[in-house]
Amino acid sequence: MRSKARALVRVTSSTKAYIFLASFQLMILTCAGGVVLTILVIVPNWPFFNRHPLKWLDPN
């Protein structure tokens, strides 16, 4: 029983939604929501990413 519980913990959240609710549509929406959330966090040029900018050498 414990090995099954450990295996379920390792499964991604989108797959968990499919396993527990048996809904392919919910699994796809959960996965797409995770991708969109990740893009919203990573892609914009947030000010805290530029707090300590790197000083590059001149190309000479």
Secondary structure in CASP SS format (residue, H / E / C, confidence):
PFRMAT SS
TARGET T0000
AUTHOR 0000-0000-0000
METHOD secondary structure of the structure
MODEL  1
M C 1.00
R H 1.00
S H 1.00
K H 1.00
A H 1.00
R H 1.00
A H 1.00
L H 1.00
V H 1.00
R C 1.00
V C 1.00
T C 1.00
S H 1.00
S H 1.00
T H 1.00
K H 1.00
A H 1.00
Y H 1.00
I H 1.00
F H 1.00
L H 1.00
A C 1.00
S C 1.00
F H 1.00
Q H 1.00
L H 1.00
M H 1.00
I H 1.00
L H 1.00
T H 1.00
C H 1.00
A H 1.00
G H 1.00
G H 1.00
V H 1.00
V H 1.00
L H 1.00
T H 1.00
I H 1.00
L H 1.00
V H 1.00
I H 1.00
V C 1.00
P C 1.00
N C 1.00
W C 1.00
P H 1.00
F H 1.00
F H 1.00
N H 1.00
R C 1.00
H C 1.00
P C 1.00
L C 1.00
K C 1.00
W C 1.00
L C 1.00
D C 1.00
P C 1.00
N C 1.00
END
